[in-house]
Amino acid sequence: IIFCDICDFDALITKMTPKEFINLLDKIYSTFDQLCTIHGLQKIETVGKTYMAAGGIKEIEKDFDPIVLSKHHSVRTFELAMDM
């Protein structure tokens, strides 16, 4: 499981309009979703500034490319964190 918090979240809120901030979050979380697919991990949820994903979920992993799954889920989770 990986949890990713957005650094300086509270400061960002004060410097942007609500629309700008929503657009920023959408871009960030959409990128994280794409990275999850690349690394064979499953997005679990986003709550405010926190993004949660998990690897090693057998039911979900059946949908990923076997080449991606050739790495252990802990390695894929680490690589996701580095890409984030």
Phi, psi and omega in degrees: 000140176233136173243132179233120176257146177277122181293141178058034181306312183296323178292322179298320181301320183285341184263352185236157171286160178305319180296316178299319182292318177298318178297320177297312179300320179299316179295315181297308184291328175295320176295317177299320178300316179296319179296323176300316179296317180300321185265001178070039178242162182248125172294132178262307178191164169235135176225109181059245183267004185249130177248132181236133177220163181216151175240165178082012178273102189304319182298324182276326184295341179297341181270354183263157178299130180303331178295318177297318184284357179292341175269145177299147183298332178291324177292316179297324178293317177299314181296324175299314180301319179294322178290326178296000000 
